[in-house]
Every structure is written in structure tokens, then in C-alpha cells.
Amino acid sequence: MTSTPVGDPDGFHMWQPLDLNRHGHVIGSSGTMGGTANALVWANRRLTTARPPASGGSLYLEAINDNGQLAGSHRGGPEDLQTAAAWPGGAAAEPVFLETDPRYRDSRAHYLNNRGQVVYRSSERPALPYRGFVYDLASGARTEIVPPAGQTSGVYPRGFNDSGQLISSVYDSGTTYAFFWDGRTATDLTPLGISGLTGLNARGQVLGTYRPASGGGFARAFIWQDGRLTDLGTLGPYGIDLSFTRQSMNDLGDVIGISHTADGHLPFLWSEGRMTRLPTSGKRDVWPLGINNRREIAGRYSADGSSWRACLWRNGKFVDLGTPRGYSSCEGLMVTEQGYVLAFASDYGSRRSCTFQITAT
């Protein structure tokens, strides 16, 4: 194993990875860089920060696409307002503010696809609900995301793809409202009994959990596409949990998660219509957290019930990645298309934390 800190020799490093693209470039946050603490970019083994506007203020990145464009938000000015922002020319370029309507004084970008389309939401602070928009970085055109009739709780994006499709859900007053938007019209998913939307892939497949009437009150996982819902099944009599995952579904439609059984929680991979238990080499308390398009899966397990060790599933085999030297706990959060595991390592005694790029040979 080779563990490389996502940082530089001077100790400037990333705390947590937030998003990555197909080239293995990563955005994340730190705690030592003032206004750019949450605007770190790791590319070609070099850590930089996104360029702030001339007015200063603080930045927060949410998304990076395969072209190196960025999206997030800026906070500053006399009223310390949050405004959706993007970097069409990459991290070193001047940012662009996406919300210019003076009525909407609180906005934040959430997703950015490879066509240069940014999803952001905006509100008249402190009033709700949030309105959602798609902003085209090339043309400056803005399209409002209109929820289905009757959904007045606002737009809360949960996924966006290169086709301009989007999913949104919000829990409000005891009910989860959810819809799929194809770029023009919204399809109400609320009647499915959804308890949460987890992901949307390049194929337009929607992943989430629901509670069917015949399920004994336990959550089940589903994939919805073109009006058809597919139940993913279980490994035991109890529910499915996807809530902890960072990359729960890839572009092939493969899904990872936990199935609760009488023997405890079991990690699974759902692929090509079949759910199988992931091998654990006798380890217990094992959690898969991220999957790439090569069906490589990053995760964590606990050997003592109090700290984590990173792990990887590759070619159907469980690989123990351990913990980087000098740290007491480590979790494999995401895995790049190149097969590198992005892991969050911490040491509670010295109060240190750092993102590592782990290579398993």
C-alpha cells in the first residue's frame, strides 16, 4: 500500500474530500486557510485553492466536472450574504456569480455537469421555499426547475447528470416530497412512498429508499427509470440502508449499501439485477462507502469497535488498506476511476485529520 497525503510538504492539506471528477481531481475543505478553507483543489498531485473574488470573502466548493470547472458559493459583503458561484475557467480563473436578482439574497450551487450546467437554489432570506435553477456557463441562460403541482416545500437537489436530468427531495412536516426533472417537466415520485433519494447516474437511473406496504415497515432500496420502479431486494428480513454512502451508485447502475439481517448488517453489491454479499475476510462492522465505474468499492471496517480501518473491494476480493502511519483511524470514502482510494484519516489524541490517496498494488 502507498498512502499519499492530499497536501504539500509545508503542511497545507485537505481535511475532507467533497467531490471528484473522472481524472481523479478532487475538491475538499481544510481549516487553516481563512476564506479559502473550503475551496481546495487536488489535481496532478498538487493542492491549490480556488480564486476568490476581488472583494474577498469566504468560499465553499460543491462540485467539479471533468473540464476542471468548479461550482459552489461565496459569502461576504456588508450583510455577509451567501451567493451561488462558479469558476468556468477553472480554479485559477475569476469566479462568476450566478444569482443577480436582488430579491434572492441567499443562494448556493450544488451540482455541475460536463456540459457546464450548474444547479443552484435560491431564496428570499429568510423566507422559504427555495427555488431551483439550471445556469449555463457558456451562454448565461437560466432555466427554473419547476416542481410538480402541489409541492410547495421547495427544490432541494439530490443529483444531476450530463443529460440535464435532476432529482430533488425534501422532508417537510412529516412527508418526503420527491420528483424527477428531465430538463423540461417534473415527474412526482412522492406516491412511491419514498423515504430518501440517494443518487442519479448518467443513464437517468434514480436510486433511493422507500417503504412498501408489504415490507413490514422496513426501508427497501429501489432504482426508478422511465416510470418503472425496481426493488433491489435484501439479504435478510430487515431493511436496507444507503444513507451513509458517498458514492452509492455508478453509471452502470451498480449499487452498494448495507442490508440488516438477524446476523447484523451485511455489506452488499447489487449488480445486473442481483444482490450479493460482499466478502469481508472475517471482518465485522464493515461498511462500503463509494463505488466507481470499474466496480471497485472503497469502505471501512472496525477491528475494535472504536476506530476505523480503510478497505477496498477489487475483482471481488476484500483488501485491508489499514491506517496511514501516525493516525489512529481511517475510512475509505471514495474511489477514483484510476483505482485510488480517497480516505479520511484522523488521530483523536493529536486532533489531526487529513485526506489520503491510497494505492493498493
N, C-alpha and C positions, 0 to 999 in steps of 0.2 A: 504494500500500500504506500502511496505517496500523498501526503497531506500538505497542500499549499495554502497559506493564509491569503484571504482575499484582502490584500492591503499592500503597503510598501514598507521598505526597511526602516522608515522613521516612526513606525507605529500607527500610522493613519490606516484604519481598517474598517471593514464593513461589519456591523453588528448582525443584521438580518437581511437575507435576500428577499426581494419582493416580487420580481418578475424576471423572465429571461426570454431571449429570442432563439431562433434555430442555430445561430452561430455560437451560442454559449455565452453571449454577452448578458450581463446581469445588472439590475439596478437594486439598490438597497439603502439602508439607513445606518447612521453612526450616532455618536453622542458627543463628538469633540470638535465639530466643525462649524458651530454657530448656525448661521442662516442656511447653510448647505448641508446640514447634518442628515437630512432625509433625501438627499439628491445625489447619491453616489452611483457611479457607472464603472463597471468592471469589464474591460474589453481588451483582448490581446495581452492578457496578464498585466494590465496596467489599470490602476484605480484613479479616477478623476471625479470632478463634480460638475453638475450641470451649471451652466452660466446663469447667474441671477440677472434681473433687470437692472438698469442703471439706478433706479430708485432704491435698490436694496431690498430688505425684507427677507422672509424665510421661504424655502421651497420644500415641496413634498412630491416625489415621483410615484407614479402608479403603474406606468406601462412603458414598454419598449418594443418596437417592432423590428422586423428583420433588416430594415434600412437604417437602423440606428436612431430613428426619430423617437422622441420622448413625449410623454403627457403626464400631467399631474396638476398641481395647484401652487399658487403664490399667496402668501399672507403678508400684508403690510399696509402702508399708508396711515394717515391720521386716525382712521377708525379701525385699523387692524382687520380689514376685510379679507376673506378668502376668495380668490378668483381662479377659475379654471385656466390652465396654461398649457402650451405645447412648445416643443423645440423642433420645428420642421427641418432645420439644417443640422440636427444632432446636438450633442451636449455642449459643444463649444459655441454654438450659434445663439443669437439673441432670441429669447422666448417671445411667444405671441400670446396675447390674452384672448380667450375665446368668448367670454361674456362681456359685452359692451353696453347692454341695456341697463340704464341706471336704476330701473325698478328692481332688478335682480342682483341683490347685494351679497349673496353667498353662493358660490359655485365651485365645483370640483370635477376634474376629469377622472374617469375610471378606466377606460379601455382605449386602445389604439390598434387598428389593424394594419395590414401591409399595403392597403390602398391609401393610407394616410387619412383615414377617417377616425375621428375622436368622438367617443361617447362621453358626454358630461351632463351633470344635473345642476339645476339652479333653482333658487328660491328667493322670495322676498323675505329676508330675515327679519324677525324670527318666525314668520308665518310659514305654514306648510299647506299643501303638499309640494314636494319637489317636482319640477318639470324636467323632462329629459330631452336632449338634443344630440344629433349627429352633426359634427362640424368637419367639413372637407378642407384639409390643409392646403391643397393645391388651388382651389377656387374660392375659398372663403364662404362657400354656401353652407347654410344651416338648415337642417330638417328637424322638425319637432317629432318626438316619439309620443304618439297619442295612445294611451291605454284603452282597453275595451270599455264600452259604455258601462257605467256603474262603478268603475274602480276610481275612487276619489282619493285614495291614500297616497298617490304619487308614484314616481318612477324611481326604482332602486335597481340599477343594472347589476346583473349577476353573470353575464357572459356576452361576448361579441365576437364575430368571426369575419373572415375576409370577404364573405358574400354580403356583408352588411346586415346580417341577421342578429337579433338580440333577444336575451331573456331578462325578465325583471320579476322580482318578487318582494313583498313587504308583509311583515306580520303587524296587523293593526286591529286593536280591540278584539282579540281572541280569534281572528281569522287570518289565514295566509292568502293573500291575493297574488296571482301569478299570471304572466302572459308571455307569449312568443310573438316577436315582431319581425316581419320579413323584409322590412325596409319601406313598406307602404301601409300595411294594415296589421292589426294586432289580433291574435287568437287567444281567447280566455282559457287558461289552464286550471283555473280555480275549481271547476266542477270535478276534477280528478281527485280531490281530497289531498292536495299537495301539502306537505309539511316543510319542504325546503327545496330550492333549486340549487344545484351544485356546479353545473358546467354546461358549456355549449361548444361543440367541436366544429371542425372545418366542413363536415358533412351535414351540418344542421341538426345533429342529434342533441337532444336536451336530456341531461341527466339530473335526477333528483330523487327525493324520497316522498312516499305517500303512505296513507293508512287505509288500506282497502277494508270494506265492511266485513270481509271474511277472514281478516288477518289477525283476529284476537287482540286488536288494539296496538299491535307492534308495527313499527315502520318497515316498509319494504322499499327497495330501490327499483327505479324504472328508467327506461330510455323511451322518450317520445319523439316521433318523427313523422311528418306528413299526416298528422291526425291519428296515428296509431301508437298505442302505449304497449311496451313490452316489459313485463315483470321479470326481474333478473333472478328471482328465486332466493333461496337461503341455504346455509349449510346445517341448519338446525331449526328448532321450533320457535326461536325468538327473533328479534328484529335485526335490521341492517343499520349500520352507522357509517355515513360518509362525511360527517361534519368536520372531522379533524384533518382531512386530507388537503394537500396543497395543489397537487395535480391529480385529480381523481379520475379523469378520462383522457385518452389520447385521441388523435384524429382517425384512428382505425375503429373507434368505438369500444376499445378495451376499457374496463372499469376495475378499480381497486377499492377495497374497503374492509370492514370488519363485519362478521356475522356472529351474533351472540347465540351461544348454544349452552346446553347443560354442562359442558366441559369447559366453559369460559368463552372468551372472544377469540375467534379464529380469523386470520388474515385470508382474504380471497382475491382471486383474479377472475373476472368474468370476461370471456373472450369467445367470439364466434358462437354465441348462443348457449354457452355452458359456463357454470360457475365451478371453479376448482379451488381447493385449499392450497395456499402457498406453503412450501416446505419451510421449516424453521430450525432444522438440525437439533431438535430437542429443546430449543429456547422457548421460554414462555413470555407472556406480556409483549407480544410482537405486533407492531403497527406499520402497515405500508402507507407512505405519505405522498409519493409522487411517481408518475409513470410517464415515459417518453414514447415516441413512435417506434422504437426498437423493442418494445415490451420489456425494457429494463425498469426496475422498480427500486426506489430509494425508501428507506424506512428507519425504524428504531426498535430497540428492544431493551428490556431491563433485566439485568442479571441479579440485582439485589433488592429490587423494589423501590430504590430511592434515586438512582441515576440511570442515564440512558447511554447506549452504545449505538453507533450508526451501523446500518446493514444495507445490503443490496441483493436483489434477485436478478440474476443474469443467466440466460439459457436454461431457465427452470431450476437453478441452483441457488441456495442461500449462501451469501458471502458476509462474514463478520468483518466490518470495517473498523471496529474498535473506536478509540478516542484519541485525538491528537495529543502528543506529548505536552504535559503541563496543564491539561484540562481534565476535569472530573466527569463531564457529561457531554454527550454528542448525539445529535439527531440528524439523520439524512432527510432533508426536507424536499429537495427536488433533484431531478436528474436531467442533464442536458442531452441534446441529440448526439453529442460526441461521447456520451457514456460517463461523463464526470458527475460525481455526486456533490451537490451543494449542501453542506452540513452546518448546523448551528452548534458551536461548542461553547461551553461555559465552565467556569470554575467558581463555585459559590464561596470558597474560602477567600480568594483574592478579588472577588467580584469582577472578574474579567469575562468577556464574551467576544466571539469572533466567528465570522463565516469562513469555512474552509472549503477548498475544492479538492475532493479526494478522488484519486485514481486507483482503481483496482486492476492489477495486471494479471 
